Amino acid sequence: MHYDSLVFASEVQDELKHLVSLRPASNAPLRPVRACVLGPLGAGRTTLARRLASHYGAVHVDAAALVRDMKEKGVVIMHPYFTRF
């Protein structure tokens, strides 16, 4: 991992801890935190996302794997908005 990745991962961890700490002071409905890991190819997005999910006991959803699986099965999902064209 690069130094920048470690700094970014630390910032993400700090932000998640901050969000979790706000919950006891709020009467807002409890909703799960959602995080999206972005970066260029080979940056370690999947690795970081899996580590974050493992550390916080969250669910890791790999959108690329879902789309790849759907493509292999021949599943086509078309939003009604796009069928107008």
N, C-alpha and C positions, 0 to 999 in steps of 0.2 A: 504494500500500500504506500502511496505517496504521502508526503507531509500534508499537502492540501486536503487529501481525502480524510486524514486523521483529524485535522482541524474541523472540517465540515461535519464529520461524524460526531465530534465532540459538541459542536453547536447544535446539531439535531438532538442529541441526547439532552443537552441543557434545556432546549425548548420543550421537549416532551415532558421532562421533569417539572418545568414551570407550569405547563398546562394541567398536569395531574395535580399539582399543589393548589391550583385555583379552585378545584371542584368543591372542597369542603366549605368555601366561602360563598358559594353560588347556590341559588335555588333553581337554576335552570335545569331542564331535563338532562339526564345523563345520556350522552351520545358518544359512541366510540370515536377515538381520534383516528383520522385517516391521514396517512403520509404517502407522498408520491416521491420516489427517488428518481431524479433525472440526471443525465450525464451522457457523454459521448460513448461510442462503442469501446468496449474493453476497459471502462473506468471502474468496473466493479459494482454496478448498480444492483444486480441480483444478489451478489454476496452481501452487500451492505443491508439490503432490504431483508434478507433472510436472518442476518444477525440481529437487526433491530426487532424483528418479529419474535425471534427466539428469546431475546433478552427481556422484552416486555410482555411476553406471553400473548402476542397478537397473532393474527392470521396473515400469512403472506400469500398474496394473490399475484401470480405471474401472468399478466395480461398477454404477453407474447406467447406463452405456452398455451393459453386458452385459445387464442386466435389460430395458432399453428394446429392444434388438435381439431378445431372446427374445420379448418381448411382440408385437413387429411380426411375427415369424415364426409366432406362435401356439403357441410351445413352452410346455408346462405341466410343471413339475417339482414333484412332491409328495413330501415326505418321508414314509416309511411311518408315522411317529408320528402325523401328522395325518390319515391315512386311517382311523384307528380311530373318529373322531367322526362 
